[in-house]
Structure formats: structure tokens, C-alpha cells
Amino acid sequence: MYTISLIFDMKIIIAGAGDVGFHLAKLLSYESQDTYIVDLDGERLNYINNHLDVITKKGDATSINLLKEIGISSTDLLLAVTESQNTNFTIAVVGKALGVKKTIARIKNPEFLSSDIVDFKDFGVDFMISPEELAAQEIKQLLHQSSFNDTVTFENGLFNVMGTTLGYKSPILDLTVKEAKEKFNMVDFITIAIKREGMAQTIIPRGDTRYKMNDQVYFSVPNYSVEKLYPICGKEHIEIKNVMILGGSSIGKKTARNLCKENFKVKLIEKRREKALTLAEDLRSTLVINGDGRDLELLEEENIRDMDAFIAVTGDSETNIMSCLVAKSKGVKKTVALVENMDYINISQTIGIDTLINKKLIAASNIFRHIRKGEILALANLHNVDAEVFEFEVQENAKVTEKPIKDLRFPREAVFGGVIRNGKALMSFGDMQIQAGDYVIVFCLPEAITTVEDLFN
């Protein structure tokens, strides 16, 4: 993996103050990095000035004079994340020519990611990221763990972070975390986070934290315990075979292709006739239907009641949300809606949709893992919480190896999710001593990131 270690403070320039740029700036502001954000939209920059501790600059990030003015030659990292792929390429190329050390560009064309014909580093683009591609991968993963509404895997599934909303069938309801562990001591799991209805703050659970109805709970689970976790959550393993996708966007197309490769039966509904015909040509294994997915009659005709999953990825968030609610009312077990507005992300557990995803949030988290301190192997964002899950590779003489976990003065805003040692998944309880060479999973609220990273340095 392409990573950049942060030993000293980095100077970072973000070109683009949209959702991706804002979220990146927000994450970096917790780090006290020397961060500049450049955009032509003064209103967006004013909003950022009022909410984040970063330096804003109004102007065109493709301008040589502007980049020189804000010190591009002494900059460690240039993130080009505007809405325009061509603009991002231009910014990266110009920035590299002016002396920036590393460049990352947000792109839309997935061909660029897999091309072995063109080496984009030759032009000054060190790394590329496609929000659409990442969103399609995320959807596929969600369907594989269908009873959970969020899932992140580490080391090819040796450890998994899995999120679900607790219903009345869950036997851990009204128990404390400690009581649940004692009652189900044959199952290895760690509760790493709880998002409670009506509470903005994510709860980092302690032994006396009590599980409540409709809590969105995140568990860290080794691979051998995944199946045993279902009954604890009051869930059954749902077999997903038949999938309906609403929207022939690049995410819809990529999702259909990914799923067909894994032998899902896929129907894709696209409103625009010409687009539908093109998709039918490209996606030979997908049944493409030209029609309006908001039309209940059409959905009934296409046997929506027989679908195991419904994925709504049109360009309209409200259409995606409403169509998923309709699918739920028709008995579809798993629903995923793409939303543009980040404010929607936290409402999925209250409105009845299994998972709301935001491609920009996924992209920002993916970019962010390239600019972490310490030896970070992976970083993931959980859908309903403003926090991150890290995987650290523990180095010789790291502070975290000096004492057992219980004596480490680990911040209250963070929790160990498990350890992978010599290819084996181990539970990270208080008496464990972390060793050099371990891979350690940590769930962390933003305010504790710097402290946690320091322990792994």
C-alpha cells in the first residue's frame, strides 16, 4: 500500500472545498497539521473558516501564481478533490512540477485505476481515487454480510468490524457489556462503539454500558466467531441472491458488474432509454429495464417482492431513500441507499433503511489513510459514526508494547478491537501485552487520534 508516514507536522494543500475536501480538512484539523484549503467558492470557504482550524484561500488551484503564493514547493502533500476530474489532474501535474512531494487526485474514470499502459506518476499524479469505484466495492461487501448494516474486514477477514441495529429479538438487550460477555462467554467479540437514538455523541462502551433497543452497535469479531454473533444480535444469516439496482450511474453499473461476477442475479432499472440501451450492451449478465423506479406498478411487475436486496444509486438522494422505504414495505430484506448530503448519513437507523452510504465520505476516509502518522495499514469509516477504525502494524520499541493494555493509559475515546499475531486473531483484553509485529485494530473518535498514534510511535 502507498502510505506517507508523518513524523513531523506535514504541510498539506487541499484543492476543492466540497464534501470530500471539507471532510478531509475536518479530519486533518484534529491533527494540528499545516493545512490549506483552496476553492473559488467564497461561501464554502467562509463555512470552513467558521467550523475548522485550517487556512483557506480563495482562488483557482490550477493557478501557478496562487500555488507559489501558498508555498507549494515546501508542501508535503497536495490533494486535488474538486468535482472535476480534469481539474484535479491539472492541479496535480502543476503542483508536482512546482515541487510538491506527493499528489493525490480524485477521478471518475475507473479505467485509470487499472491501466498498465499509462503510468500516471510520469505526469505527476502519484495516487488516484474514484469515489464511485469505492462505493461499488462497499455495496458488494454489505451484501456479503447481509444481516449487518456495516462491515469492515481486516487481513482478509481474520478480524471484522460489524455494525447492526439491536431489535427486540436480541438477547443482549438491557444487559450491560460486562453481563453480555459473561452470558455469551463462548463467543469472542468486543463491543467497540454504540450510536444511540437521539444522541449526537458516539458511545465508547465500558463494562457498565447497557445495550438499549434501537442502538446501532459495532462489534469487533474474529473470523471464527462471525456466525456465532448473529443470534447474539437477534439476527439470522440472510442469503442474498436476487438484487435490484435503481439507477444506471457509474456506481450502479460497477455494482451490477461486481455482483454478476459473483453469480448474483441482478436487475437494473434505468429511466433514460438511451442509457438503458448502452447498459444492456455493456452488462450482458444483467437484466436492464428501461423505466422509472419510482413507479410502484413497474416495481411490482418486476417482482420486487422476490428481491433479497434493493440498491438505490440514482443521482437524487430523496428518490433513493423513498424507493428503499418502498422496497422495505414490500418485504425486501436488505436495502442500501446512496445519499449526497452527509447530514443524512446518521438517520438510517431511525427511518428503516439498512444502510445509507455517501461516496464522498468513503473517498475522504480512503484518502485520509494515506496521510496518517505511525505505521497504519488500513483505515475505515463507519457509516453512522464520526469516527475511524485503524489497523496499526506495531513497530519495535513502540510505546504501546511497554505495558499490558490495562496499564497503557489508553484514551477513553478509543478502544482496542483485536490483535492479529502470526496470522491468528486474538482478543485484546486488559492483560494482553502488545508485541512488535502485531497488527492491532483500534476504534477511535477524532479527538483521540493524536494520542493513539503517539502510542504506536
NUROBA-407728 format. One record per residue (C-alpha): residue in one letter; x negated, y, z. Coordinates in Angstrom, 3 decimals, padded with zeros to 6 digits. Layout:
BEGIN
R / residuo / u / v / w
R / A / X / Y / Z
...
//
This chain:
BEGIN
R / residuo / u / v / w
R / M / 000.000 / 000.000 / 000.000
R / Y / -001.083 / 003.520 / -000.782
R / T / -001.486 / 005.352 / 002.541
R / I / -003.082 / 008.504 / 003.815
R / S / -004.473 / 008.456 / 007.347
R / L / -004.042 / 011.574 / 009.401
R / I / -006.950 / 012.055 / 011.751
R / F / -006.895 / 015.827 / 011.790
R / D / -003.925 / 018.029 / 011.006
R / M / -003.085 / 017.962 / 007.333
R / K / -002.088 / 020.837 / 005.154
R / I / 000.974 / 019.824 / 003.138
R / I / 002.904 / 021.665 / 000.434
R / I / 006.469 / 020.564 / -000.333
R / A / 007.847 / 021.786 / -003.662
R / G / 011.637 / 021.715 / -003.502
R / A / 013.864 / 022.728 / -000.582
R / G / 016.763 / 020.409 / -001.415
R / D / 017.833 / 017.497 / 000.782
R / V / 014.653 / 015.463 / 000.207
R / G / 012.407 / 018.471 / 000.853
R / F / 014.386 / 019.558 / 003.903
R / H / 014.320 / 016.105 / 005.482
R / L / 010.576 / 015.781 / 004.857
R / A / 009.957 / 019.225 / 006.325
R / K / 012.056 / 018.289 / 009.351
R / L / 010.036 / 015.110 / 009.958
R / L / 006.751 / 016.962 / 009.489
R / S / 007.785 / 019.798 / 011.804
R / Y / 007.680 / 017.329 / 014.724
R / E / 004.045 / 016.715 / 013.828
R / S / 002.898 / 020.353 / 014.042
R / Q / 001.430 / 019.964 / 010.591
R / D / 000.408 / 022.956 / 008.477
R / T / 003.447 / 022.625 / 006.193
R / Y / 004.552 / 024.956 / 003.387
R / I / 007.824 / 024.580 / 001.505
R / V / 008.287 / 026.322 / -001.862
R / D / 011.559 / 026.937 / -003.700
R / L / 013.243 / 029.549 / -005.890
R / D / 016.423 / 029.416 / -003.791
R / G / 016.117 / 032.059 / -001.067
R / E / 019.272 / 030.861 / 000.705
R / R / 017.857 / 027.360 / 001.179
R / L / 014.590 / 028.787 / 002.454
R / N / 016.413 / 031.038 / 004.943
R / Y / 018.255 / 027.987 / 006.286
R / I / 014.961 / 026.122 / 006.698
R / N / 013.365 / 029.160 / 008.397
R / N / 016.199 / 029.212 / 010.935
R / H / 016.017 / 025.496 / 011.688
R / L / 012.433 / 024.295 / 011.248
R / D / 008.919 / 025.298 / 012.237
R / V / 007.404 / 025.388 / 008.724
R / I / 006.162 / 028.160 / 006.407
R / T / 008.472 / 028.983 / 003.493
R / K / 007.517 / 030.613 / 000.209
R / K / 009.998 / 031.822 / -002.397
R / G / 008.805 / 031.227 / -005.936
R / D / 008.129 / 028.777 / -008.742
R / A / 005.926 / 025.871 / -007.589
R / T / 004.641 / 025.393 / -011.150
R / S / 003.005 / 028.832 / -010.933
R / I / -000.785 / 028.652 / -010.788
R / N / -000.974 / 032.024 / -009.015
R / L / 001.561 / 031.007 / -006.359
R / L / -000.202 / 027.695 / -005.645
R / K / -003.544 / 029.512 / -005.364
R / E / -001.976 / 032.091 / -003.060
R / I / -000.854 / 029.437 / -000.558
R / G / -004.209 / 027.663 / -000.683
R / I / -003.681 / 024.658 / -002.939
R / S / -007.432 / 023.908 / -003.110
R / S / -007.561 / 023.255 / 000.650
R / T / -004.315 / 021.255 / 000.678
R / D / -004.351 / 017.540 / 001.541
R / L / -001.006 / 016.572 / 000.047
R / L / 001.408 / 018.041 / -002.499
R / L / 004.948 / 016.622 / -002.503
R / A / 006.891 / 017.532 / -005.660
R / V / 010.513 / 016.666 / -004.814
R / T / 012.674 / 019.110 / -006.794
R / E / 015.773 / 017.815 / -008.626
R / S / 013.871 / 017.911 / -011.950
R / Q / 011.541 / 015.047 / -012.874
R / N / 009.728 / 017.162 / -015.477
R / T / 009.184 / 019.992 / -012.996
R / N / 007.795 / 017.524 / -010.452
R / F / 005.339 / 016.131 / -012.980
R / T / 004.219 / 019.629 / -013.921
R / I / 003.726 / 020.642 / -010.274
R / A / 001.679 / 017.501 / -009.552
R / V / -000.527 / 017.917 / -012.644
R / V / -001.155 / 021.634 / -011.991
R / G / -001.740 / 021.028 / -008.277
R / K / -004.282 / 018.276 / -008.931
R / A / -006.150 / 020.491 / -011.420
R / L / -006.287 / 023.213 / -008.744
R / G / -007.890 / 020.894 / -006.190
R / V / -005.171 / 019.281 / -004.047
R / K / -006.343 / 015.887 / -002.735
R / K / -003.167 / 013.805 / -003.238
R / T / 000.114 / 014.261 / -005.132
R / I / 003.479 / 012.506 / -004.870
R / A / 006.218 / 013.188 / -007.455
R / R / 009.904 / 012.347 / -007.278
R / I / 011.076 / 010.800 / -010.568
R / K / 014.256 / 009.437 / -012.160
R / N / 012.894 / 007.185 / -014.902
R / P / 012.277 / 003.724 / -013.341
R / E / 010.075 / 002.742 / -016.316
R / F / 007.321 / 004.950 / -014.927
R / L / 007.094 / 002.829 / -011.774
R / S / 006.346 / -000.414 / -013.607
R / S / 004.393 / 000.832 / -016.619
R / D / 000.980 / -000.744 / -017.100
R / I / 000.476 / 001.157 / -020.344
R / V / 000.231 / 004.660 / -018.854
R / D / -001.862 / 005.342 / -015.763
R / F / -000.251 / 008.465 / -014.357
R / K / -003.182 / 009.031 / -011.999
R / D / -005.155 / 010.056 / -015.087
R / F / -002.799 / 013.041 / -015.370
R / G / -002.842 / 013.955 / -011.675
R / V / 000.165 / 012.037 / -010.278
R / D / -001.130 / 009.742 / -007.530
R / F / 002.173 / 008.253 / -006.482
R / M / 005.759 / 008.291 / -007.794
R / I / 009.037 / 007.661 / -006.041
R / S / 012.505 / 007.057 / -007.515
R / P / 015.424 / 007.652 / -005.088
R / E / 017.725 / 005.726 / -007.457
R / E / 015.436 / 002.697 / -007.525
R / L / 015.101 / 002.694 / -003.728
R / A / 018.882 / 002.990 / -003.265
R / A / 019.489 / -000.008 / -005.564
R / Q / 016.977 / -002.068 / -003.558
R / E / 018.675 / -001.006 / -000.333
R / I / 022.098 / -002.125 / -001.619
R / K / 020.768 / -005.558 / -002.594
R / Q / 019.289 / -006.015 / 000.866
R / L / 022.559 / -005.001 / 002.541
R / L / 024.422 / -007.688 / 000.597
R / H / 021.978 / -010.361 / 001.704
R / Q / 022.735 / -009.610 / 005.380
R / S / 026.409 / -009.078 / 004.757
R / S / 027.763 / -009.112 / 008.326
R / F / 025.371 / -006.335 / 009.305
R / N / 025.667 / -002.775 / 008.021
R / D / 021.944 / -002.016 / 008.181
R / T / 018.952 / -004.281 / 007.823
R / V / 015.195 / -003.731 / 007.544
R / T / 012.704 / -006.577 / 007.143
R / F / 009.047 / -006.660 / 008.155
R / E / 006.333 / -009.059 / 006.951
R / N / 008.660 / -010.870 / 004.529
R / G / 011.381 / -011.295 / 007.135
R / L / 009.267 / -012.535 / 010.072
R / F / 010.922 / -009.713 / 012.024
R / N / 014.187 / -007.957 / 011.151
R / V / 015.895 / -004.836 / 012.441
R / M / 019.646 / -005.352 / 012.062
R / G / 022.496 / -002.959 / 012.807
R / T / 026.180 / -003.672 / 013.365
R / T / 029.237 / -002.121 / 014.993
R / L / 030.473 / -004.043 / 018.031
R / G / 034.105 / -005.149 / 017.806
R / Y / 036.400 / -006.736 / 020.367
R / K / 035.136 / -010.243 / 019.470
R / S / 031.590 / -009.583 / 020.673
R / P / 030.803 / -011.476 / 023.907
R / I / 028.249 / -008.808 / 024.951
R / L / 030.939 / -006.113 / 025.135
R / D / 030.910 / -004.374 / 028.559
R / L / 027.734 / -006.223 / 029.605
R / T / 024.527 / -004.364 / 030.383
R / V / 021.472 / -005.013 / 028.199
R / K / 019.922 / -006.976 / 031.092
R / E / 023.081 / -009.060 / 031.630
R / A / 023.302 / -009.853 / 027.910
R / K / 019.680 / -011.049 / 027.839
R / E / 020.305 / -013.301 / 030.866
R / K / 023.552 / -014.708 / 029.442
R / F / 022.053 / -015.388 / 025.980
R / N / 018.519 / -016.285 / 027.044
R / M / 018.325 / -018.938 / 024.313
R / V / 018.341 / -016.208 / 021.661
R / D / 015.344 / -013.928 / 021.101
R / F / 016.452 / -010.354 / 020.421
R / I / 015.639 / -006.833 / 021.596
R / T / 018.229 / -004.058 / 021.557
R / I / 016.296 / -001.076 / 020.210
R / A / 018.995 / 001.580 / 019.711
R / I / 022.667 / 002.353 / 020.249
R / K / 024.659 / 005.052 / 018.437
R / R / 027.848 / 005.734 / 020.371
R / E / 031.033 / 007.258 / 019.004
R / G / 031.273 / 010.954 / 019.804
R / M / 027.612 / 011.194 / 020.867
R / A / 025.086 / 013.000 / 018.690
R / Q / 022.055 / 011.628 / 020.532
R / T / 020.845 / 008.099 / 019.812
R / I / 020.570 / 005.991 / 022.978
R / I / 017.289 / 004.159 / 023.587
R / P / 018.709 / 001.376 / 025.781
R / R / 017.343 / 000.371 / 029.172
R / G / 018.296 / -002.666 / 031.274
R / D / 021.324 / -000.916 / 032.811
R / T / 022.673 / 000.450 / 029.488
R / R / 026.137 / -001.027 / 028.858
R / Y / 027.437 / -002.108 / 025.433
R / K / 030.753 / -000.442 / 024.557
R / M / 033.443 / -001.002 / 021.947
R / N / 032.552 / 000.505 / 018.534
R / D / 028.899 / 001.024 / 019.487
R / Q / 026.604 / 000.890 / 016.471
R / V / 023.857 / -001.350 / 017.863
R / Y / 020.444 / -002.063 / 016.344
R / F / 018.675 / -005.302 / 017.241
R / S / 015.115 / -006.382 / 016.518
R / V / 015.209 / -010.107 / 015.764
R / P / 012.559 / -012.680 / 014.757
R / N / 013.458 / -014.765 / 011.699
R / Y / 014.268 / -017.893 / 013.725
R / S / 016.950 / -016.028 / 015.741
R / V / 018.824 / -014.249 / 012.931
R / E / 021.546 / -016.907 / 012.600
R / K / 021.996 / -017.048 / 016.385
R / L / 022.578 / -013.275 / 016.509
R / Y / 025.874 / -013.473 / 014.574
R / P / 028.011 / -014.948 / 017.417
R / I / 026.456 / -012.541 / 019.953
R / C / 027.715 / -009.652 / 017.821
R / G / 031.078 / -011.366 / 017.287
R / K / 030.327 / -011.768 / 013.571
R / E / 030.426 / -014.634 / 011.108
R / H / 027.990 / -015.061 / 008.244
R / I / 029.791 / -013.842 / 005.105
R / E / 028.839 / -015.415 / 001.820
R / I / 028.764 / -012.703 / -000.854
R / K / 029.249 / -013.937 / -004.400
R / N / 031.676 / -011.642 / -006.240
R / V / 030.716 / -007.969 / -006.349
R / M / 032.491 / -004.977 / -007.880
R / I / 030.447 / -001.841 / -008.604
R / L / 032.132 / 001.503 / -009.202
R / G / 030.034 / 003.877 / -011.312
R / G / 027.589 / 003.248 / -014.128
R / S / 024.975 / 005.688 / -012.845
R / S / 021.325 / 004.664 / -012.828
R / I / 021.913 / 003.264 / -009.315
R / G / 024.964 / 001.304 / -010.499
R / K / 023.092 / -000.075 / -013.485
R / K / 019.996 / -001.023 / -011.484
R / T / 022.124 / -002.606 / -008.727
R / A / 024.054 / -004.683 / -011.283
R / R / 020.823 / -005.870 / -012.880
R / N / 019.236 / -006.730 / -009.499
R / L / 022.295 / -008.678 / -008.349
R / C / 022.762 / -010.595 / -011.604
R / K / 019.138 / -011.744 / -011.399
R / E / 020.065 / -013.362 / -008.079
R / N / 023.207 / -015.014 / -009.510
R / F / 025.845 / -012.722 / -008.040
R / K / 028.970 / -012.380 / -010.197
R / V / 029.204 / -008.664 / -010.956
R / K / 031.932 / -006.428 / -012.399
R / L / 031.026 / -002.806 / -013.091
R / I / 033.676 / -000.124 / -013.683
R / E / 032.651 / 002.974 / -015.648
R / K / 035.039 / 005.795 / -016.513
R / R / 033.223 / 007.170 / -019.594
R / R / 033.853 / 004.970 / -022.629
R / E / 030.547 / 005.641 / -024.393
R / K / 028.587 / 004.995 / -021.204
R / A / 030.546 / 001.777 / -020.609
R / L / 029.689 / 000.512 / -024.106
R / T / 025.983 / 001.255 / -023.582
R / L / 026.028 / -000.514 / -020.211
R / A / 027.759 / -003.554 / -021.726
R / E / 024.907 / -003.755 / -024.265
R / D / 022.212 / -003.417 / -021.595
R / L / 023.773 / -005.611 / -018.902
R / R / 024.574 / -008.875 / -020.659
R / S / 025.282 / -010.775 / -017.424
R / T / 027.606 / -008.096 / -016.001
R / L / 031.268 / -007.691 / -016.918
R / V / 031.551 / -003.970 / -017.728
R / I / 035.056 / -002.449 / -017.581
R / N / 035.929 / 000.943 / -019.049
R / G / 038.390 / 002.571 / -016.658
R / D / 038.957 / 004.853 / -013.685
R / G / 038.031 / 003.069 / -010.469
R / R / 040.398 / 005.323 / -008.527
R / D / 043.330 / 003.690 / -010.372
R / L / 044.835 / 001.158 / -007.932
R / E / 046.550 / -000.681 / -010.763
R / L / 043.223 / -001.216 / -012.530
R / L / 041.600 / -002.469 / -009.327
R / E / 044.460 / -004.936 / -008.817
R / E / 044.207 / -006.082 / -012.449
R / E / 040.514 / -006.735 / -011.946
R / N / 041.274 / -008.850 / -008.855
R / I / 039.795 / -006.589 / -006.211
R / R / 041.270 / -008.904 / -003.542
R / D / 038.931 / -011.663 / -004.744
R / M / 035.817 / -009.495 / -004.332
R / D / 033.399 / -010.142 / -001.483
R / A / 031.731 / -006.729 / -001.807
R / F / 032.593 / -003.330 / -003.265
R / I / 029.785 / -000.868 / -004.060
R / A / 030.768 / 002.730 / -004.938
R / V / 027.951 / 004.727 / -006.551
R / T / 029.642 / 007.393 / -008.680
R / G / 028.304 / 010.948 / -008.564
R / D / 031.198 / 012.016 / -006.304
R / S / 030.878 / 011.244 / -002.571
R / E / 034.579 / 011.609 / -001.850
R / T / 035.507 / 009.202 / -004.666
R / N / 033.006 / 006.689 / -003.290
R / I / 034.355 / 006.962 / 000.256
R / M / 038.023 / 006.773 / -000.745
R / S / 037.541 / 003.845 / -003.133
R / C / 035.665 / 001.902 / -000.428
R / L / 038.519 / 002.527 / 002.005
R / V / 040.946 / 001.222 / -000.619
R / A / 038.745 / -001.861 / -001.134
R / K / 038.704 / -002.456 / 002.643
R / S / 042.500 / -002.232 / 002.733
R / K / 042.636 / -004.932 / 000.028
R / G / 040.574 / -007.308 / 002.157
R / V / 037.091 / -006.772 / 000.691
R / K / 034.612 / -007.878 / 003.372
R / K / 031.652 / -005.622 / 002.582
R / T / 031.740 / -002.010 / 001.376
R / V / 028.866 / 000.340 / 000.578
R / A / 029.353 / 003.969 / -000.495
R / L / 026.735 / 006.339 / -001.867
R / V / 027.072 / 009.862 / -000.450
R / E / 025.235 / 013.019 / -001.475
R / N / 025.960 / 015.004 / 001.675
R / M / 023.683 / 013.915 / 004.534
R / D / 026.311 / 015.070 / 007.028
R / Y / 028.464 / 012.104 / 006.004
R / I / 025.855 / 009.521 / 006.997
R / N / 026.847 / 009.393 / 010.662
R / I / 030.580 / 008.862 / 010.100
R / S / 030.592 / 005.380 / 008.537
R / Q / 031.305 / 003.611 / 011.828
R / T / 034.293 / 005.860 / 012.543
R / I / 036.032 / 005.676 / 009.145
R / G / 035.811 / 001.951 / 008.466
R / I / 033.231 / 001.730 / 005.681
R / D / 030.447 / -000.760 / 006.408
R / T / 027.550 / 001.366 / 005.165
R / L / 027.087 / 004.860 / 003.771
R / I / 023.758 / 005.389 / 002.031
R / N / 022.053 / 008.560 / 000.892
R / K / 019.380 / 008.127 / -001.762
R / K / 017.606 / 011.348 / -000.756
R / L / 017.295 / 010.279 / 002.873
R / I / 015.925 / 006.894 / 001.773
R / A / 013.449 / 008.660 / -000.536
R / A / 012.286 / 011.112 / 002.155
R / S / 011.623 / 008.265 / 004.610
R / N / 009.776 / 006.330 / 001.923
R / I / 007.565 / 009.325 / 001.115
R / F / 007.042 / 010.033 / 004.807
R / R / 005.382 / 006.661 / 005.415
R / H / 002.580 / 007.759 / 003.083
R / I / 001.639 / 010.619 / 005.357
R / R / 001.579 / 009.063 / 008.790
R / K / -001.161 / 009.047 / 011.383
R / G / -002.558 / 005.760 / 012.653
R / E / -002.512 / 002.501 / 010.772
R / I / 001.109 / 002.441 / 009.640
R / L / 002.018 / -000.390 / 007.294
R / A / 005.696 / 000.402 / 006.897
R / L / 008.329 / 002.926 / 007.896
R / A / 012.095 / 002.670 / 007.536
R / N / 015.009 / 004.972 / 008.229
R / L / 018.147 / 003.549 / 009.858
R / H / 021.376 / 004.763 / 008.299
R / N / 023.283 / 006.044 / 011.293
R / V / 020.478 / 007.443 / 013.423
R / D / 017.992 / 010.260 / 013.090
R / A / 015.003 / 008.073 / 013.901
R / E / 012.407 / 005.807 / 012.340
R / V / 011.234 / 002.216 / 012.644
R / F / 007.462 / 001.854 / 012.264
R / E / 005.190 / -001.105 / 011.713
R / F / 001.680 / -000.452 / 013.032
R / E / -001.426 / -002.512 / 012.454
R / V / -003.335 / -002.363 / 015.740
R / Q / -006.985 / -001.340 / 015.415
R / E / -009.946 / -002.224 / 017.651
R / N / -010.056 / -000.031 / 020.791
R / A / -006.585 / 001.466 / 020.171
R / K / -005.135 / 002.863 / 023.419
R / V / -002.165 / 000.505 / 023.123
R / T / -004.479 / -002.504 / 023.743
R / E / -005.780 / -001.249 / 027.098
R / K / -002.881 / -002.359 / 029.364
R / P / 000.210 / -004.602 / 029.340
R / I / 003.248 / -002.954 / 027.720
R / K / 004.915 / -002.173 / 031.074
R / D / 001.877 / -000.103 / 032.167
R / L / 001.364 / 001.868 / 028.945
R / R / 003.442 / 004.954 / 029.850
R / F / 005.337 / 004.474 / 026.626
R / P / 007.703 / 007.414 / 025.957
R / R / 011.355 / 006.933 / 026.906
R / E / 012.323 / 007.994 / 023.373
R / A / 010.649 / 004.907 / 021.879
R / V / 010.830 / 001.143 / 022.280
R / F / 008.810 / -001.877 / 021.156
R / G / 010.755 / -004.078 / 018.734
R / G / 008.394 / -007.038 / 018.491
R / V / 004.883 / -008.213 / 017.612
R / I / 003.582 / -010.320 / 014.733
R / R / 000.372 / -012.118 / 015.699
R / N / -001.423 / -014.571 / 013.395
R / G / 001.703 / -014.898 / 011.260
R / K / 004.015 / -015.630 / 014.211
R / A / 006.841 / -013.470 / 015.564
R / L / 006.508 / -012.722 / 019.292
R / M / 008.855 / -010.878 / 021.633
R / S / 007.354 / -007.693 / 023.069
R / F / 008.377 / -007.820 / 026.721
R / G / 006.699 / -005.938 / 029.596
R / D / 003.980 / -008.445 / 030.485
R / M / 002.673 / -008.731 / 026.914
R / Q / -000.771 / -007.332 / 026.131
R / I / -001.037 / -005.907 / 022.597
R / Q / -004.185 / -007.063 / 020.775
R / A / -006.258 / -005.718 / 017.883
R / G / -004.970 / -007.208 / 014.637
R / D / -001.365 / -007.391 / 015.857
R / Y / 001.416 / -005.938 / 013.727
R / V / 003.728 / -004.055 / 016.079
R / I / 007.272 / -002.848 / 015.370
R / V / 008.297 / 000.350 / 017.167
R / F / 011.608 / 002.235 / 017.100
R / C / 011.039 / 005.923 / 017.702
R / L / 013.068 / 009.133 / 017.989
R / P / 011.410 / 012.115 / 016.237
R / E / 010.294 / 013.859 / 019.410
R / A / 008.191 / 010.833 / 020.464
R / I / 006.407 / 010.202 / 017.138
R / T / 003.212 / 012.071 / 018.033
R / T / 002.877 / 010.348 / 021.438
R / V / 003.445 / 006.897 / 019.940
R / E / 000.954 / 007.489 / 017.150
R / D / -001.630 / 008.607 / 019.676
R / L / -001.321 / 005.258 / 021.493
R / F / -002.054 / 003.422 / 018.253
R / N / -005.161 / 005.536 / 017.518
//
